[in-house]
Amino acid sequence: MNPVEKQTSEHAALLAGIAADLARFDEPGILLETVFRHLRGKTGADFRFCYLVESGKLHLVYAGGLADDSRHGIEWLGFQDGFHGRAAQEASRISSAQIQNSADPSLAFLKSIGADSLCCYPLRAGKKVLGVLSFATAKPAGFSAAELQLHSVLAGEIALALDRILLMAELARTNEALEAARTNLRRANADLEQFTFSASHDLREPLRHLAIYSDLLNARLPCGLNDDCHEYLAVIAASARRIELLVRDLLAYSSATADGTGSARPVSGNEALAEALASLGGLIHECNASIHITDLPSIYVSPPHLVQIFAQLVENAVKYHRSGAAPEVHVFARVNDGVPVFCVSDNGIGIAPEYSNRIFGLFKRLHTSEEYEGTGIGLAICQKIVEHYRGQIWVESRAGEGATFCFTLGKQIDGGKSVSASARLYRRG
């Protein structure tokens, strides 16, 4: 084995030996110090420098072979400063020889420490330049071909290690910022929840008083009030009740997903629908509605959430019926790629396609309260719950042709075995 081959083999062994160090440290200065301790006397370099890009400049994070008091003036370099700046700016190797005989002012520092040859290597991670690694020697002969090859390989390996360190540091900063944001959000949500409950209680109490005392005045002073006064009192009472409904529904919207998914468990779609229908018994009887039920799959969800969606969709299906036609509501499910799609279909007044997205917004109503009672919050609550489970909700409808509301909440838990073609009819009263 000739001397060049022997040196190349030694360099390969050295690189293999420091591989563990490159993956072990998470601070650039310590990593470089440890790596070059292993390589002491093997790189042919009397001086070793490593600059990292920080705030648009090059910051010296390691200087091997240089006394600490000699670093003044080279701690920070611009991308226009000397060979290091050029190597970073051009993302290519830059070298200089016979420094002691050069009149280049950018080499003055190297001349002062006795260096005669310099090689600068950009530390690249893909197309990104992280910094510059450079080697300088006082030997008039400069670096051998094997030493230059070692420098090049070292620059590549160190660039990868530094990229990992910088990414981990950025990830740690991002996680810290996210945790701080989460803490602030939790605090804000807690404050908002407390405000919502307090405001709803404080608002609803005087509203109830308005409605009650308007009714009492109307009942107790029939002879002392003219028709206009009776009308005014009726408007006051109706307005108070409407505002109370709005406050109630806003409270329901704000607390719709307050329990998160902590109470989620396997829930039968049939049982959730039955509970929803029980709460709507009076409306179903009043409108002489027929509810046709197809067996529904079970799903992992917080039970009140599924009940609330069913109750709102069935209530709308019954409420928005055509004049002179008894409501016919069908509740069924289909399974797409393991995801149950629950549907509530009716024969009501329908919705024009251009309003199919608008109706899920807060207070977005297509009819006046005189035509159909409501606050315009129910579908917004449904959408909030569905999005909480990363599901979807949509409507398929045309004006005058009924509507079908569909929603998903996640994967089914029973393999679809409970979905059947059998149907049941629900009537109340």
C-alpha positions in Angstrom: 0.0 0.0 0.0 1.5 3.3 -1.1 1.5 6.4 1.2 -1.5 8.0 -0.5 -3.6 4.8 -0.3 -2.5 4.4 3.4 -3.6 7.9 4.2 -6.9 7.5 2.4 -7.6 4.3 4.4 -6.7 6.0 7.6 -9.1 8.9 6.8 -11.9 6.4 6.0 -11.4 4.7 9.4 -11.4 8.1 11.1 -14.7 9.1 9.5 -16.3 5.8 10.5 -15.1 6.4 14.1 -16.7 9.9 14.4 -20.0 8.9 12.9 -21.5 8.2 16.3 -20.4 11.7 17.5 -22.1 13.3 14.6 -25.4 11.8 15.8 -24.9 12.1 19.5 -24.7 15.9 20.2 -27.3 18.6 19.9 -25.1 21.7 20.2 -22.9 22.8 17.2 -19.9 23.9 19.2 -19.7 20.8 21.3 -20.2 18.6 18.3 -17.3 20.3 16.3 -15.0 20.3 19.4 -15.5 16.5 19.9 -15.2 15.6 16.2 -11.9 17.5 15.7 -10.5 16.1 19.0 -10.7 12.7 17.2 -9.2 14.2 14.1 -6.4 16.1 15.8 -3.3 16.0 13.6 -5.1 14.0 10.9 -6.6 16.8 8.7 -3.3 18.5 7.9 -4.9 21.8 9.2 -3.4 24.0 11.9 -6.6 26.1 12.1 -10.2 25.0 11.7 -13.2 27.4 11.5 -16.9 26.9 11.4 -19.4 29.6 10.7 -23.2 29.2 10.8 -25.7 31.5 9.1 -27.5 33.5 11.7 -29.7 36.6 11.2 -28.4 37.0 7.6 -24.7 36.9 8.7 -22.0 34.3 9.4 -21.4 33.6 13.1 -18.2 31.9 14.3 -19.3 28.9 16.4 -16.0 27.0 16.4 -12.3 28.0 16.0 -9.8 25.3 16.4 -6.1 26.1 16.9 -6.9 29.7 17.6 -6.5 31.4 21.0 -9.7 32.9 22.4 -8.3 36.4 22.4 -7.5 36.1 18.7 -11.2 35.8 17.7 -11.9 39.5 17.9 -13.0 40.9 14.6 -13.9 37.6 13.0 -16.9 36.6 15.2 -19.4 37.9 12.6 -18.9 38.1 8.9 -21.1 39.4 6.1 -21.7 37.4 2.9 -19.4 39.9 1.1 -16.5 39.5 3.6 -13.5 37.5 2.4 -13.3 33.9 1.4 -15.8 32.6 4.0 -18.5 35.0 2.8 -17.8 34.0 -0.9 -18.0 30.3 -0.1 -21.4 30.9 1.6 -22.7 33.2 -1.1 -21.6 31.0 -4.0 -22.3 27.7 -2.2 -19.0 26.4 -3.6 -15.5 25.6 -2.4 -13.2 28.6 -2.2 -9.4 28.3 -1.6 -6.3 30.4 -1.4 -2.6 29.6 -1.4 0.6 31.5 -0.6 -1.3 33.7 1.8 1.9 35.1 3.3 2.9 36.6 0.0 -0.6 38.0 -0.8 -1.5 41.6 -0.7 -5.3 40.8 -0.5 -6.6 42.7 2.5 -9.3 40.1 3.2 -6.4 37.7 4.1 -4.8 40.0 6.7 -6.1 38.0 9.7 -4.9 34.7 8.3 -1.5 36.3 7.6 -1.4 37.5 11.2 -1.7 34.0 12.6 0.8 32.5 10.2 -1.6 30.6 7.8 -0.4 30.1 4.2 -3.2 28.1 2.6 -7.0 28.1 3.1 -9.9 26.0 1.9 -13.5 27.0 2.6 -16.4 24.5 2.2 -20.0 25.5 2.2 -22.1 23.5 4.6 -25.1 22.6 2.5 -28.3 20.7 3.3 -30.0 20.3 0.0 -30.1 23.8 -1.6 -29.8 25.5 1.8 -26.4 26.8 3.0 -26.1 26.4 6.7 -22.7 27.9 7.1 -19.0 27.5 6.1 -16.3 25.0 7.3 -12.7 26.0 6.6 -9.2 24.6 7.1 -6.0 26.6 7.1 -2.4 25.4 7.3 0.9 27.1 7.8 2.7 24.6 5.6 4.0 26.2 2.4 3.2 23.1 0.5 -0.5 23.4 1.4 -2.9 20.4 1.7 -2.4 17.0 0.0 -5.1 15.6 -2.3 -6.1 13.1 0.4 -6.4 15.9 3.0 -8.6 17.9 0.6 -10.8 14.8 0.1 -11.1 14.4 3.9 -12.1 18.0 4.3 -14.8 17.7 1.6 -16.3 14.6 3.1 -16.1 16.1 6.6 -18.0 19.2 5.4 -20.8 17.0 4.0 -21.1 14.9 7.1 -21.0 17.8 9.4 -23.6 19.7 7.3 -26.0 16.8 7.8 -25.4 16.7 11.5 -25.8 20.4 11.9 -28.9 20.4 9.8 -30.4 17.8 12.2 -29.3 19.9 15.2 -30.8 23.1 13.7 -34.0 21.3 12.8 -34.4 19.9 16.3 -33.8 23.3 17.8 -36.4 24.8 15.5 -38.8 22.0 16.4 -38.2 22.6 20.1 -38.9 26.3 19.6 -42.0 25.6 17.6 -43.3 23.1 20.2 -42.6 25.6 23.0 -44.5 28.3 21.1 -47.4 25.9 20.4 -47.5 24.9 24.0 -47.6 28.5 25.0 -50.4 29.2 22.4 -52.3 26.1 23.7 -52.0 27.4 27.3 -53.3 30.8 26.3 -56.1 29.2 24.2 -57.1 27.0 27.1 -57.1 30.1 29.4 -59.1 32.1 26.9 -61.6 29.3 26.3 -62.1 28.9 30.1 -62.6 32.7 30.4 -65.0 32.7 27.5 -66.9 29.7 28.9 -67.2 31.4 32.3 -68.3 34.7 30.5 -70.9 32.8 28.4 -72.5 31.1 31.4 -72.5 34.3 33.4 -73.8 36.4 30.5 -76.5 33.9 29.6 -77.8 33.8 33.2 -77.6 37.5 33.7 -79.3 38.2 30.4 -82.0 35.6 30.6 -83.2 36.6 34.0 -84.3 40.2 33.1 -85.7 38.9 29.8 -87.9 36.5 31.6 -89.1 39.3 33.8 -90.0 41.4 30.7 -92.0 38.5 29.3 -93.7 37.7 32.6 -94.7 41.2 33.6 -95.8 42.0 30.1 -98.2 39.1 30.3 -99.3 40.2 33.8 -100.1 43.7 32.6 -102.0 42.4 29.7 -104.1 40.1 31.9 -104.7 42.4 34.8 -105.4 45.7 33.0 -107.8 44.7 30.3 -110.0 47.7 30.8 -107.3 50.3 31.4 -105.4 49.6 28.2 -106.4 50.3 24.7 -105.8 48.0 21.7 -102.5 49.8 20.9 -101.2 49.2 24.5 -102.1 45.5 24.3 -100.3 45.3 21.0 -97.2 47.0 22.5 -97.1 44.6 25.4 -97.5 41.6 23.1 -94.5 42.9 21.0 -92.4 43.4 24.2 -93.2 39.9 25.4 -92.5 38.3 22.0 -89.2 40.1 21.7 -88.1 39.2 25.1 -88.9 35.5 24.5 -87.0 35.6 21.1 -83.9 37.2 22.7 -84.1 34.5 25.4 -84.2 31.8 22.7 -81.2 33.4 21.0 -79.2 33.5 24.3 -80.2 29.9 25.0 -79.1 28.8 21.6 -75.8 30.8 21.7 -75.1 29.1 25.0 -75.8 25.7 23.3 -73.5 26.6 20.4 -70.6 27.7 22.7 -70.8 24.6 24.8 -71.6 22.1 22.0 -68.2 20.5 22.2 -67.2 21.6 25.6 -66.6 18.0 26.8 -64.2 17.4 23.9 -64.1 13.7 23.1 -63.4 12.6 26.7 -66.8 11.0 27.0 -66.7 9.3 23.6 -67.7 5.6 23.6 -69.4 3.1 21.2 -72.9 4.5 20.7 -75.8 2.8 18.8 -77.2 5.1 16.1 -80.6 3.6 16.8 -80.5 4.5 20.5 -79.3 8.0 19.9 -82.0 8.6 17.4 -84.7 7.2 19.8 -83.5 9.7 22.5 -83.7 12.5 20.0 -87.2 11.5 18.8 -88.4 11.3 22.4 -87.4 14.9 22.9 -89.4 15.9 19.8 -92.5 14.0 20.6 -94.7 17.1 21.0 -93.6 18.6 17.7 -94.0 15.3 15.8 -97.5 14.9 17.1 -98.5 18.5 16.5 -97.4 18.3 12.8 -98.7 14.7 12.3 -95.3 13.7 11.1 -94.2 10.2 10.2 -90.6 9.2 10.9 -89.4 6.2 8.9 -86.3 4.6 10.5 -83.8 2.3 8.9 -81.5 0.5 11.4 -78.4 2.6 12.0 -74.8 1.6 12.7 -72.9 2.2 15.9 -70.1 4.7 16.1 -67.5 5.9 18.5 -68.8 9.3 19.7 -69.9 11.3 22.8 -73.6 10.3 23.1 -75.0 13.8 23.6 -73.3 14.9 20.4 -75.0 12.3 18.2 -78.4 12.9 19.9 -78.1 16.6 19.4 -77.4 16.3 15.7 -80.3 13.9 15.1 -82.6 16.1 17.2 -81.7 19.2 15.2 -82.0 17.6 11.8 -85.3 15.8 12.5 -86.7 19.0 14.1 -85.9 20.9 10.9 -87.3 18.2 8.7 -90.6 18.3 10.6 -90.7 22.1 11.0 -90.0 23.1 7.4 -92.8 21.1 5.8 -95.0 22.2 2.9 -98.3 23.7 3.7 -101.1 21.1 3.5 -98.6 18.2 3.4 -97.9 16.1 6.5 -94.1 15.7 7.1 -92.5 12.5 6.0 -89.0 12.0 7.4 -86.7 9.2 6.6 -83.6 8.5 8.7 -81.1 6.0 7.2 -77.4 5.3 6.8 -75.0 4.1 4.2 -71.4 3.1 4.5 -68.6 4.5 2.3 -65.1 3.0 2.8 -65.9 2.0 6.4 -67.3 5.5 7.2 -71.1 5.6 8.1 -73.0 8.4 6.4 -76.1 9.2 8.4 -78.9 10.9 6.5 -82.2 12.6 7.4 -84.5 13.1 4.4 -87.8 15.0 4.2 -90.5 16.0 1.8 -90.5 19.6 2.9 -90.0 23.0 1.3 -86.4 22.2 0.2 -83.4 24.5 -0.2 -82.1 26.2 -3.3 -78.6 24.9 -4.2 -77.0 28.4 -3.9 -77.9 28.4 -0.2 -76.5 24.9 0.6 -73.4 26.3 2.4 -74.9 29.4 3.8 -77.4 27.6 6.0 -74.7 26.2 8.3 -73.5 29.6 9.4 -74.5 31.3 12.7 -77.8 33.2 12.4 -78.1 32.3 8.6 -81.8 31.9 8.1 -83.7 31.7 4.8 -87.0 32.5 6.3 -88.3 35.1 8.8 -89.3 34.1 12.3 -92.9 34.9 11.5 -92.8 32.2 8.8 -90.8 29.5 10.7 -89.8 29.9 14.3 -86.1 29.6 15.1 -82.8 31.4 15.7 -80.6 30.2 12.9 -78.1 28.5 15.2 -79.2 24.8 15.1 -77.3 23.8 11.9 -74.3 25.8 13.0 -74.2 23.6 16.2 -74.4 20.5 14.0 -71.5 21.7 11.9 -69.5 22.6 15.0 -70.0 19.1 16.4 -69.2 17.4 13.1 -66.0 19.4 12.5 -65.0 18.5 16.1 -64.8 14.9 15.0 -63.2 15.9 11.6 -66.3 14.8 9.8 -68.5 16.5 7.2 -72.0 17.7 7.0 -73.9 18.7 3.8 -77.3 19.0 2.2 -78.7 17.7 -1.0 -81.8 19.6 -2.0 -83.7 21.7 -4.5 -86.3 24.3 -3.6 -89.7 22.7 -3.3 -88.4 19.2 -3.5 -87.5 18.3 0.1 -84.0 18.0 1.5 -81.6 15.3 2.6 -79.0 16.3 5.3 -76.0 13.9 5.6 -73.2 13.8 8.0 -70.1 11.7 9.0 -68.4 11.5 12.4 -65.7 8.9 11.8 -65.2 5.2 11.3 -67.9 2.7 12.3 -67.2 0.2 15.0 -69.4 -2.8 14.0 -68.3 -3.6 10.5 -71.6 -2.4 9.1 -73.4 -5.5 10.3 -76.2 -3.4 11.9 -77.1 -1.6 8.7 -80.0 -3.4 7.1 -82.8 -2.8 4.7 -85.5 -3.3 7.4 -87.5 -0.1 8.2 -89.5 1.0 11.2 -92.1 3.7 11.4 -92.2 6.1 14.4 -95.3 8.1 15.3 -95.9 10.0 18.5 -99.3 10.5 20.0 
